Amino acid sequence: MDGEWIPIIIIPIIFIVFPWIILHYVTKWKTKTSLTTEDETMLDDLYDLARRLDDRMRTLERILADENPNWNPLAGSDRRPALSDERAELDDLESELRAIRGRKSGRTSLSKQERA
């Protein structure tokens, strides 16, 4: 009698409980890897702050360069990157950010359509 209950208990454990546990945690891990709306808002705020600070630094550098022609903003560095190089890099980063936002908004609209 004891030998009959072992397969009845082990088979559901192998084919139901183990896959359920694995799939449960896989879906938990997948949801944790995405950014929350709070994270996106914080990144947008930090990006805006960094952009404003960069504009302020450039303004201050221009003022100091006008007042004192001998003033060197990067004393000790070999070469100051051209403003056009910095602007091109900033434009590239902005386009990447827009593409990421577009993909995320596409995903959210698809998931809303699937729910409906």
FIVOTOR-70534 format. One record per atom (N, C-alpha, C, O): residue number from 1; residue in three letters; atom name; x, y, z negated. Coordinates in Angstrom, 3 decimals. Layout:
<pts>
- NUM ALA CA X Y Z
...
</pts>
This chain:
<pts>
- 1 MET N 0.808 -1.189 0.000
- 1 MET CA 0.000 0.000 0.000
- 1 MET C 0.858 1.262 0.000
- 1 MET O 0.512 2.255 0.640
- 2 ASP N 1.970 1.218 -0.716
- 2 ASP CA 2.847 2.386 -0.760
- 2 ASP C 3.498 2.668 0.590
- 2 ASP O 3.751 3.828 0.916
- 3 GLY N 3.768 1.653 1.366
- 3 GLY CA 4.423 1.818 2.649
- 3 GLY C 3.518 2.416 3.710
- 3 GLY O 4.016 2.957 4.697
- 4 GLU N 2.207 2.337 3.539
- 4 GLU CA 1.277 2.854 4.528
- 4 GLU C 1.162 4.382 4.472
- 4 GLU O 0.904 5.009 5.499
- 5 TRP N 1.343 4.976 3.329
- 5 TRP CA 1.179 6.421 3.157
- 5 TRP C 2.385 7.223 3.654
- 5 TRP O 2.248 8.396 4.001
- 6 ILE N 3.532 6.613 3.689
- 6 ILE CA 4.743 7.339 4.106
- 6 ILE C 4.620 7.841 5.550
- 6 ILE O 4.846 9.032 5.767
- 7 PRO N 4.279 7.021 6.554
- 7 PRO CA 4.139 7.562 7.913
- 7 PRO C 3.017 8.593 8.029
- 7 PRO O 3.127 9.534 8.815
- 8 ILE N 1.943 8.430 7.262
- 8 ILE CA 0.838 9.371 7.319
- 8 ILE C 1.266 10.739 6.796
- 8 ILE O 0.736 11.753 7.251
- 9 ILE N 2.183 10.796 5.881
- 9 ILE CA 2.671 12.061 5.331
- 9 ILE C 3.807 12.629 6.183
- 9 ILE O 3.851 13.835 6.422
- 10 ILE N 4.711 11.789 6.636
- 10 ILE CA 5.909 12.260 7.348
- 10 ILE C 5.571 12.776 8.750
- 10 ILE O 6.125 13.793 9.166
- 11 ILE N 4.698 12.122 9.476
- 11 ILE CA 4.377 12.538 10.848
- 11 ILE C 3.786 13.947 10.887
- 11 ILE O 4.243 14.750 11.701
- 12 PRO N 2.799 14.299 10.060
- 12 PRO CA 2.327 15.694 10.080
- 12 PRO C 3.389 16.694 9.640
- 12 PRO O 3.424 17.817 10.142
- 13 ILE N 4.246 16.306 8.720
- 13 ILE CA 5.319 17.219 8.297
- 13 ILE C 6.244 17.508 9.472
- 13 ILE O 6.611 18.661 9.699
- 14 ILE N 6.619 16.488 10.213
- 14 ILE CA 7.555 16.669 11.329
- 14 ILE C 6.916 17.463 12.470
- 14 ILE O 7.553 18.359 13.025
- 15 PHE N 5.670 17.150 12.828
- 15 PHE CA 5.062 17.744 14.019
- 15 PHE C 4.205 18.974 13.750
- 15 PHE O 3.835 19.669 14.697
- 16 ILE N 3.878 19.267 12.501
- 16 ILE CA 3.047 20.432 12.204
- 16 ILE C 3.762 21.423 11.302
- 16 ILE O 3.866 22.600 11.647
- 17 VAL N 4.249 20.984 10.177
- 17 VAL CA 4.809 21.902 9.184
- 17 VAL C 6.128 22.510 9.658
- 17 VAL O 6.295 23.728 9.593
- 18 PHE N 7.068 21.694 10.134
- 18 PHE CA 8.361 22.233 10.569
- 18 PHE C 8.230 23.215 11.732
- 18 PHE O 8.797 24.306 11.663
- 19 PRO N 7.500 22.868 12.802
- 19 PRO CA 7.329 23.862 13.882
- 19 PRO C 6.624 25.130 13.420
- 19 PRO O 6.972 26.225 13.863
- 20 TRP N 5.641 24.998 12.540
- 20 TRP CA 4.945 26.179 12.039
- 20 TRP C 5.901 27.099 11.286
- 20 TRP O 5.872 28.314 11.481
- 21 ILE N 6.740 26.535 10.438
- 21 ILE CA 7.708 27.346 9.681
- 21 ILE C 8.682 28.035 10.642
- 21 ILE O 8.966 29.224 10.495
- 22 ILE N 9.183 27.295 11.611
- 22 ILE CA 10.144 27.871 12.565
- 22 ILE C 9.491 28.992 13.373
- 22 ILE O 10.069 30.071 13.501
- 23 LEU N 8.304 28.756 13.917
- 23 LEU CA 7.637 29.779 14.715
- 23 LEU C 7.235 30.985 13.869
- 23 LEU O 7.266 32.117 14.350
- 24 HIS N 6.867 30.755 12.644
- 24 HIS CA 6.513 31.859 11.748
- 24 HIS C 7.695 32.814 11.573
- 24 HIS O 7.539 34.027 11.715
- 25 TYR N 8.871 32.270 11.265
- 25 TYR CA 10.021 33.139 11.033
- 25 TYR C 10.587 33.722 12.324
- 25 TYR O 11.165 34.809 12.297
- 26 VAL N 10.440 33.041 13.437
- 26 VAL CA 10.874 33.608 14.716
- 26 VAL C 10.054 34.852 15.030
- 26 VAL O 10.615 35.865 15.446
- 27 THR N 8.748 34.798 14.840
- 27 THR CA 7.924 35.981 15.103
- 27 THR C 8.226 37.090 14.107
- 27 THR O 8.181 38.265 14.474
- 28 LYS N 8.530 36.757 12.871
- 28 LYS CA 8.920 37.779 11.885
- 28 LYS C 10.202 38.474 12.327
- 28 LYS O 10.301 39.698 12.245
- 29 TRP N 11.180 37.708 12.793
- 29 TRP CA 12.459 38.293 13.218
- 29 TRP C 12.264 39.173 14.443
- 29 TRP O 12.899 40.222 14.554
- 30 LYS N 11.404 38.769 15.355
- 30 LYS CA 11.172 39.577 16.562
- 30 LYS C 10.522 40.912 16.232
- 30 LYS O 10.847 41.927 16.847
- 31 THR N 9.622 40.922 15.282
- 31 THR CA 8.983 42.187 14.926
- 31 THR C 9.933 43.096 14.167
- 31 THR O 9.788 44.317 14.234
- 32 LYS N 10.879 42.553 13.463
- 32 LYS CA 11.834 43.362 12.696
- 32 LYS C 12.861 44.043 13.594
- 32 LYS O 13.431 45.056 13.187
- 33 THR N 13.122 43.536 14.792
- 33 THR CA 14.177 44.097 15.634
- 33 THR C 13.753 45.371 16.352
- 33 THR O 14.607 46.094 16.867
- 34 SER N 12.461 45.664 16.400
- 34 SER CA 12.030 46.859 17.109
- 34 SER C 12.024 48.071 16.179
- 34 SER O 11.933 47.940 14.958
- 35 LEU N 12.124 49.248 16.786
- 35 LEU CA 12.092 50.486 16.025
- 35 LEU C 10.663 50.838 15.639
- 35 LEU O 9.729 50.660 16.422
- 36 THR N 10.513 51.331 14.440
- 36 THR CA 9.192 51.779 14.019
- 36 THR C 8.981 53.209 14.517
- 36 THR O 9.921 53.854 14.984
- 37 THR N 7.766 53.694 14.419
- 37 THR CA 7.485 55.065 14.847
- 37 THR C 8.217 56.066 13.958
- 37 THR O 8.626 57.133 14.416
- 38 GLU N 8.377 55.711 12.684
- 38 GLU CA 9.138 56.590 11.785
- 38 GLU C 10.594 56.685 12.237
- 38 GLU O 11.182 57.767 12.220
- 39 ASP N 11.180 55.545 12.643
- 39 ASP CA 12.557 55.550 13.115
- 39 ASP C 12.697 56.391 14.378
- 39 ASP O 13.656 57.151 14.519
- 40 GLU N 11.739 56.256 15.297
- 40 GLU CA 11.795 57.049 16.526
- 40 GLU C 11.667 58.537 16.231
- 40 GLU O 12.362 59.351 16.838
- 41 THR N 10.786 58.897 15.309
- 41 THR CA 10.617 60.302 14.933
- 41 THR C 11.896 60.842 14.313
- 41 THR O 12.321 61.956 14.618
- 42 MET N 12.512 60.041 13.434
- 42 MET CA 13.748 60.472 12.795
- 42 MET C 14.858 60.644 13.839
- 42 MET O 15.623 61.606 13.770
- 43 LEU N 14.955 59.718 14.808
- 43 LEU CA 15.968 59.847 15.850
- 43 LEU C 15.736 61.085 16.708
- 43 LEU O 16.687 61.775 17.076
- 44 ASP N 14.479 61.365 17.026
- 44 ASP CA 14.165 62.574 17.797
- 44 ASP C 14.556 63.836 17.027
- 44 ASP O 15.129 64.766 17.593
- 45 ASP N 14.242 63.856 15.733
- 45 ASP CA 14.604 65.014 14.908
- 45 ASP C 16.117 65.190 14.832
- 45 ASP O 16.625 66.306 14.942
- 46 LEU N 16.833 64.084 14.643
- 46 LEU CA 18.293 64.159 14.585
- 46 LEU C 18.888 64.605 15.913
- 46 LEU O 19.860 65.360 15.944
- 47 TYR N 18.298 64.135 17.012
- 47 TYR CA 18.775 64.542 18.327
- 47 TYR C 18.565 66.041 18.527
- 47 TYR O 19.459 66.736 19.011
- 48 ASP N 17.391 66.535 18.157
- 48 ASP CA 17.119 67.973 18.282
- 48 ASP C 18.057 68.792 17.406
- 48 ASP O 18.549 69.840 17.826
- 49 LEU N 18.304 68.318 16.197
- 49 LEU CA 19.216 69.015 15.289
- 49 LEU C 20.633 69.043 15.862
- 49 LEU O 21.297 70.079 15.831
- 50 ALA N 21.089 67.919 16.378
- 50 ALA CA 22.431 67.866 16.956
- 50 ALA C 22.551 68.795 18.157
- 50 ALA O 23.575 69.453 18.340
- 51 ARG N 21.522 68.845 18.959
- 51 ARG CA 21.539 69.730 20.129
- 51 ARG C 21.598 71.203 19.704
- 51 ARG O 22.350 71.986 20.285
- 52 ARG N 20.803 71.581 18.687
- 52 ARG CA 20.823 72.964 18.208
- 52 ARG C 22.193 73.309 17.609
- 52 ARG O 22.722 74.395 17.847
- 53 LEU N 22.763 72.379 16.831
- 53 LEU CA 24.079 72.639 16.249
- 53 LEU C 25.146 72.777 17.334
- 53 LEU O 26.052 73.604 17.226
- 54 ASP N 25.029 71.964 18.371
- 54 ASP CA 25.978 72.062 19.471
- 54 ASP C 25.854 73.419 20.164
- 54 ASP O 26.864 74.040 20.495
- 55 ASP N 24.632 73.877 20.380
- 55 ASP CA 24.430 75.202 20.982
- 55 ASP C 25.001 76.305 20.095
- 55 ASP O 25.608 77.253 20.594
- 56 ARG N 24.810 76.187 18.805
- 56 ARG CA 25.358 77.194 17.875
- 56 ARG C 26.878 77.204 17.917
- 56 ARG O 27.503 78.264 17.923
- 57 MET N 27.471 76.000 17.945
- 57 MET CA 28.946 75.934 18.001
- 57 MET C 29.468 76.583 19.279
- 57 MET O 30.459 77.312 19.252
- 58 ARG N 28.804 76.317 20.385
- 58 ARG CA 29.251 76.920 21.648
- 58 ARG C 29.107 78.439 21.606
- 58 ARG O 29.965 79.163 22.110
- 59 THR N 28.026 78.914 21.008
- 59 THR CA 27.829 80.352 20.890
- 59 THR C 28.930 80.975 20.041
- 59 THR O 29.509 81.999 20.405
- 60 LEU N 29.210 80.340 18.897
- 60 LEU CA 30.280 80.851 18.034
- 60 LEU C 31.633 80.819 18.737
- 60 LEU O 32.419 81.756 18.601
- 61 GLU N 31.908 79.772 19.473
- 61 GLU CA 33.177 79.694 20.197
- 61 GLU C 33.280 80.800 21.241
- 61 GLU O 34.345 81.392 21.414
- 62 ARG N 32.188 81.082 21.933
- 62 ARG CA 32.205 82.169 22.918
- 62 ARG C 32.436 83.517 22.245
- 62 ARG O 33.205 84.338 22.744
- 63 ILE N 31.768 83.749 21.103
- 63 ILE CA 31.943 85.017 20.381
- 63 ILE C 33.380 85.168 19.916
- 63 ILE O 33.989 86.224 20.088
- 64 LEU N 33.926 84.099 19.319
- 64 LEU CA 35.308 84.166 18.835
- 64 LEU C 36.291 84.331 19.981
- 64 LEU O 37.281 85.051 19.848
- 65 ALA N 36.036 83.683 21.091
- 65 ALA CA 36.931 83.823 22.241
- 65 ALA C 36.879 85.240 22.807
- 65 ALA O 37.891 85.753 23.284
- 66 ASP N 35.702 85.880 22.759
- 66 ASP CA 35.595 87.263 23.233
- 66 ASP C 36.304 88.234 22.302
- 66 ASP O 36.942 89.184 22.755
- 67 GLU N 36.190 87.993 20.993
- 67 GLU CA 36.802 88.900 20.015
- 67 GLU C 38.317 88.721 19.926
- 67 GLU O 39.055 89.691 19.753
- 68 ASN N 38.768 87.485 20.044
- 68 ASN CA 40.192 87.219 19.908
- 68 ASN C 40.629 86.313 21.057
- 68 ASN O 40.351 85.114 21.036
- 69 PRO N 41.309 86.870 22.058
- 69 PRO CA 41.709 86.071 23.221
- 69 PRO C 42.698 84.954 22.861
- 69 PRO O 42.803 83.964 23.587
- 70 ASN N 43.419 85.107 21.753
- 70 ASN CA 44.398 84.082 21.365
- 70 ASN C 43.766 82.946 20.558
- 70 ASN O 44.442 81.973 20.225
- 71 TRP N 42.507 83.062 20.250
- 71 TRP CA 41.849 82.032 19.450
- 71 TRP C 41.692 80.762 20.283
- 71 TRP O 41.233 80.802 21.424
- 72 ASN N 42.085 79.628 19.683
- 72 ASN CA 42.008 78.347 20.371
- 72 ASN C 41.096 77.428 19.559
- 72 ASN O 41.448 77.054 18.441
- 73 PRO N 39.940 77.061 20.093
- 73 PRO CA 39.007 76.240 19.318
- 73 PRO C 39.527 74.839 19.023
- 73 PRO O 39.150 74.234 18.019
- 74 LEU N 40.369 74.335 19.871
- 74 LEU CA 40.896 72.992 19.673
- 74 LEU C 42.413 73.030 19.611
- 74 LEU O 43.089 72.437 20.451
- 75 ALA N 42.935 73.710 18.638
- 75 ALA CA 44.390 73.754 18.481
- 75 ALA C 44.862 72.357 18.121
- 75 ALA O 44.377 71.755 17.163
- 76 GLY N 45.786 71.860 18.873
- 76 GLY CA 46.297 70.526 18.617
- 76 GLY C 45.756 69.486 19.580
- 76 GLY O 46.335 68.407 19.701
- 77 SER N 44.664 69.780 20.267
- 77 SER CA 44.196 68.801 21.241
- 77 SER C 44.812 69.144 22.596
- 77 SER O 45.124 70.299 22.884
- 78 ASP N 44.974 68.126 23.400
- 78 ASP CA 45.630 68.316 24.700
- 78 ASP C 44.764 69.105 25.676
- 78 ASP O 45.244 70.009 26.360
- 79 ARG N 43.517 68.761 25.728
- 79 ARG CA 42.674 69.396 26.729
- 79 ARG C 41.245 69.478 26.205
- 79 ARG O 40.743 68.547 25.575
- 80 ARG N 40.620 70.578 26.469
- 80 ARG CA 39.205 70.728 26.115
- 80 ARG C 38.387 70.223 27.295
- 80 ARG O 38.624 70.631 28.432
- 81 PRO N 37.427 69.339 27.038
- 81 PRO CA 36.610 68.854 28.155
- 81 PRO C 35.829 69.998 28.776
- 81 PRO O 35.364 70.906 28.088
- 82 ALA N 35.700 69.934 30.059
- 82 ALA CA 34.965 70.980 30.769
- 82 ALA C 33.515 70.972 30.325
- 82 ALA O 32.949 69.924 30.016
- 83 LEU N 32.927 72.150 30.300
- 83 LEU CA 31.537 72.285 29.880
- 83 LEU C 30.620 71.479 30.799
- 83 LEU O 29.614 70.924 30.355
- 84 SER N 30.974 71.420 32.077
- 84 SER CA 30.147 70.647 33.012
- 84 SER C 30.198 69.157 32.684
- 84 SER O 29.203 68.451 32.849
- 85 ASP N 31.377 68.666 32.211
- 85 ASP CA 31.475 67.259 31.807
- 85 ASP C 30.568 66.978 30.619
- 85 ASP O 29.875 65.961 30.585
- 86 GLU N 30.575 67.879 29.645
- 86 GLU CA 29.729 67.709 28.465
- 86 GLU C 28.262 67.772 28.848
- 86 GLU O 27.453 66.988 28.353
- 87 ARG N 27.918 68.695 29.720
- 87 ARG CA 26.523 68.842 30.144
- 87 ARG C 26.073 67.602 30.925
- 87 ARG O 24.944 67.142 30.752
- 88 ALA N 26.947 67.058 31.782
- 88 ALA CA 26.588 65.862 32.543
- 88 ALA C 26.374 64.673 31.601
- 88 ALA O 25.448 63.882 31.786
- 89 GLU N 27.232 64.558 30.597
- 89 GLU CA 27.081 63.472 29.631
- 89 GLU C 25.777 63.630 28.844
- 89 GLU O 25.080 62.647 28.595
- 90 LEU N 25.455 64.838 28.462
- 90 LEU CA 24.206 65.104 27.745
- 90 LEU C 22.995 64.788 28.620
- 90 LEU O 22.010 64.226 28.140
- 91 ASP N 23.065 65.147 29.900
- 91 ASP CA 21.973 64.834 30.818
- 91 ASP C 21.797 63.321 30.976
- 91 ASP O 20.673 62.824 31.041
- 92 ASP N 22.919 62.592 31.037
- 92 ASP CA 22.838 61.134 31.127
- 92 ASP C 22.168 60.538 29.891
- 92 ASP O 21.328 59.645 30.000
- 93 LEU N 22.546 61.039 28.720
- 93 LEU CA 21.948 60.536 27.489
- 93 LEU C 20.456 60.846 27.423
- 93 LEU O 19.660 60.022 26.970
- 94 GLU N 20.085 62.044 27.879
- 94 GLU CA 18.667 62.405 27.889
- 94 GLU C 17.871 61.510 28.831
- 94 GLU O 16.756 61.104 28.502
- 95 SER N 18.427 61.198 29.996
- 95 SER CA 17.710 60.331 30.944
- 95 SER C 17.594 58.911 30.385
- 95 SER O 16.572 58.256 30.587
- 96 GLU N 18.623 58.426 29.688
- 96 GLU CA 18.532 57.110 29.059
- 96 GLU C 17.447 57.104 27.986
- 96 GLU O 16.688 56.142 27.871
- 97 LEU N 17.375 58.178 27.201
- 97 LEU CA 16.358 58.271 26.155
- 97 LEU C 14.960 58.276 26.764
- 97 LEU O 14.055 57.620 26.248
- 98 ARG N 14.779 59.017 27.864
- 98 ARG CA 13.478 59.028 28.532
- 98 ARG C 13.114 57.653 29.070
- 98 ARG O 11.955 57.242 29.004
- 99 ALA N 14.114 56.933 29.611
- 99 ALA CA 13.857 55.595 30.152
- 99 ALA C 13.452 54.636 29.035
- 99 ALA O 12.544 53.824 29.211
- 100 ILE N 14.121 54.728 27.892
- 100 ILE CA 13.780 53.867 26.758
- 100 ILE C 12.378 54.177 26.277
- 100 ILE O 11.597 53.265 26.006
- 101 ARG N 12.051 55.455 26.167
- 101 ARG CA 10.703 55.828 25.732
- 101 ARG C 9.664 55.344 26.728
- 101 ARG O 8.583 54.908 26.332
- 102 GLY N 9.977 55.414 28.018
- 102 GLY CA 9.047 54.942 29.037
- 102 GLY C 8.811 53.450 28.935
- 102 GLY O 7.680 52.983 29.072
- 103 ARG N 9.894 52.688 28.691
- 103 ARG CA 9.735 51.248 28.535
- 103 ARG C 8.919 50.931 27.298
- 103 ARG O 8.076 50.035 27.326
- 104 LYS N 9.160 51.658 26.203
- 104 LYS CA 8.411 51.406 24.973
- 104 LYS C 6.945 51.768 25.148
- 104 LYS O 6.070 51.035 24.687
- 105 SER N 6.664 52.886 25.806
- 105 SER CA 5.264 53.259 26.011
- 105 SER C 4.594 52.274 26.963
- 105 SER O 3.400 52.010 26.827
- 106 GLY N 5.331 51.730 27.913
- 106 GLY CA 4.786 50.703 28.796
- 106 GLY C 4.452 49.441 28.034
- 106 GLY O 3.426 48.807 28.284
- 107 ARG N 5.330 49.069 27.090
- 107 ARG CA 5.075 47.889 26.265
- 107 ARG C 3.861 48.089 25.387
- 107 ARG O 3.033 47.189 25.257
- 108 THR N 3.744 49.265 24.779
- 108 THR CA 2.617 49.486 23.885
- 108 THR C 1.313 49.532 24.664
- 108 THR O 0.287 49.069 24.165
- 109 SER N 1.324 50.082 25.880
- 109 SER CA 0.088 50.108 26.660
- 109 SER C -0.285 48.703 27.115
- 109 SER O -1.468 48.370 27.187
- 110 LEU N 0.716 47.873 27.425
- 110 LEU CA 0.419 46.498 27.796
- 110 LEU C -0.154 45.729 26.618
- 110 LEU O -1.116 44.977 26.774
- 111 SER N 0.429 45.913 25.442
- 111 SER CA -0.070 45.189 24.289
- 111 SER C -1.481 45.669 23.923
- 111 SER O -2.289 44.869 23.452
- 112 LYS N -1.792 46.940 24.126
- 112 LYS CA -3.155 47.434 23.874
- 112 LYS C -4.123 46.832 24.877
- 112 LYS O -5.255 46.505 24.518
- 113 GLN N -3.698 46.679 26.137
- 113 GLN CA -4.561 46.085 27.141
- 113 GLN C -4.804 44.611 26.849
- 113 GLN O -5.902 44.101 27.070
- 114 GLU N -3.762 43.917 26.344
- 114 GLU CA -3.917 42.510 26.021
- 114 GLU C -4.887 42.328 24.869
- 114 GLU O -5.646 41.359 24.855
- 115 ARG N -4.879 43.245 23.893
- 115 ARG CA -5.764 43.133 22.752
- 115 ARG C -7.219 43.332 23.141
- 115 ARG O -8.121 42.733 22.555
- 116 ALA N -7.439 44.196 24.156
- 116 ALA CA -8.817 44.525 24.553
- 116 ALA C -9.493 43.396 25.279
- 116 ALA O -10.652 43.522 25.675
</pts>
